[in-house]
Amino acid sequence: MAEIIVVTSGKGGVGKTTTSASIACGLAQRGKRVAVVDFDIGLRNLDLIMGCERRVVYDFVNVIQGDCGLKQALIKDKRVDTLYVLAASQTRDKDALTSEGVRRVLDELAAEGFEYIVCDSPAGIEKGAHLAMYFADRAVVVVNPEVSSVRDSDRILGLLASKTLRAEQGNGGVKEHLLLTRYNPRRVASGEMMSVDDVKEILGLDVIGVVPESPDVLSASNAGAPVILNVESDASRAYEDAVARLLGETLPLRFVEEPKRSFFARMFGG
Amino acid sequence: MGLLALFRKTSSTASVAKERLRIIVAQERSARGSPDFLPLLRRELLEVIHKYVNVDPSAVQINLGHEDGHEVLELSVSLPEAPRGR
């Protein structure tokens, strides 16, 4: 039985694709069979973040329209054995994605023995975002500690609670988690940025991870390697913790406190 | 926080953000369950009332509530003190 996890946010640019790539990669590193699917039809980018853009021959829409088989379109990751990518198509036809087609592809992925299917949602609340969440069992809502991102996340939570298969069937709905990205503990300490607890309180959800703002995220996307693979990075450790929590482990949050600074730095501020 | 920070004028923008979000999120959540026709209903009611009484748009309040298991549409119109001459 495959578990379908949607990575969504409403607002663009908060780190959905970075998160999808790292969570999928992290699950696969723990030996799970994982497929990560780009739902951003017309604006595919997951392939770039995963570093497989030159190996895309067939895409999600090709599979839906029967131009090729699912196996031909799945791109096997070169670093982690059990990880596969299904790229979005670059077509401008947004209607290429149909509910029936998406269901068929997800069923086929499950039949292929994938244990986790990570759906990278496009921004917004249009069709692509709707279909990315519709069949989900769980949702990772990516949020920046910033007003517009938090408000949009609440909007998305409303949709998860009403416009998904699980919500319609009334069997407990989609299990929702918050994942904060671009978190800057120093700015939180100085009162310039909302804290984890602030965001948690407003949205009323448990937090599955807090990823600190880090230059390593840009470096990772430059190189086409999910940031979780950069084991030196705090962002990587934060994503690893999030993956562990997704798998049911209980871990304390890291990287939410301001790092200790030298006496001199403390005296004169930073 | 450094010593110099004590002398800097500090106001917590994060708490302003939190307060604004708390209000707007609560407001949007309460509107979420209500049917889509409420804004249109409000506008049309306002037009009808306006034919007879010169009311301010904000004087018409429509709320959909739940009471003892059934939905209650509550309409409240505050009329101006001196009605329009007839």
Interface residues (C-beta under 8 A of the other chain):
Chain A: P145 E146 V147 V150 R151 D154 R155 G158 V188 A189 S190 G191 E192 M193 M194 S195 D198 E201 I202 L203 A265 R266 M267 F268 G269 G270
Chain B: M1 G2 L3 L4 A5 R8 T10 S11 S12 T13 A14 S15 A17 K18 R20 L21 R22 I24 V25 E28 R29 R32
